[in-house]
Amino acid sequence: MKKLLLFVAFTISGSFAFAQQIQRFNPDTIRTIVIDSAVDIRSHKLRAQDFIDAVMADTSFYRAFQHMKKYAFTAENRIYTYDKKNKVDGKVYRKLKHSNIAGQHKIEYITRQDSGTVYKKNGKYNLYTVEMFDYIFMNAYNSDFVEGDGLPGEKGKNESYKAKLKTLVFTPGRRVTGIPFIGDKTEIFSRDMQQFYYYEFARGKYLDSIPVYRFKVRCKPSTSDGDTMIKEMTTIFDERTFEILGRYIDLKFSNLFVDFNVQMNIELNNFNGQLLPIKITYQGNWDIPFHKEERASFLIVHKDYKRE
């Protein structure tokens, strides 16, 4: 149960936040988008449903991670864990050079630094959310990330959990079956859930030069906390191609079984016609009965992509 619930809050999503909701140290200081103004999408011959359809049909995040296999690049990974007073009590820093020669993936550690309470005595991560971060983003070359038309299928219980996790990461807005208490709350575009949200549109610039639309779905102030889990989902579209360049999700939920507050951000950029990940951030607090409360933040930056 703990693993499945942690799958939900750690991975439901996507990105483009500029100020994390949790008031503590934030490793993400890169401002990549500037909003110019609100926009009447009708004047651009667009409808809200056009944006919803694009969000639901998109596979760009999943394929962006798949396509990393074809490139050499440098990754900088920072992980921070916190005590109950939100003071940093653990740090992980990795600077790595990824390369692929003759189809063989190689990782060269340029810098490797750990401090504080990051690991247990058995060498495993002290927090499960850190373990899941390692599984999804630091192991992007895992055999689970293979070429194909769709997301990997389910093969046994563990593979079923991983399939649910990937659905939450790469295809937000869909119902995820088998998750107690909150499975239907992931369907934010369903007829039942739409009543709880506002849709907002704006134009801006991404990375100083790319014209973009911002499609924000946020909870109405009158909505009860228990009616929704996704408090905001913001998606950034390239205005010229309607490709999705990033997505931000703010998740909050609390009941007798779980209490979490999570924000996550994923950003892509185009390298010679290929979308690839450039930044992933996460801030999250977890509190589950009979388990240690988990507080962590991550920043992962990819740069210097070179086709091999």
Secondary structure, DSSP 8 states (H G I E B T S, - for coil): -HHHHHHHHHHS-----SS-SS-S--S-----EEEEEE--GGGGT--HHHHHHHHHH--HHHHHHHHGGGEEEEEEEEEEEE-TTS-EEEEEEEEEEEEEETTEEEEEEEEEEEEES-B-TTSSBSSHHHHHHIIIIITTTSTTS---SS-----HHHHHHHHHHHHHHHSTTS--TT-TTTGGGG-TTSHHHHTTEEEEEEEEEETTTEEEEEEEEEE-TTS-GGG-SEEEEEEEEETTT--EEEEEEEEEEESSS-EEEEEEEEEEEEETTEEEEEEEEEEEEEE-TTS--EEEEEEEEEEEEEE-
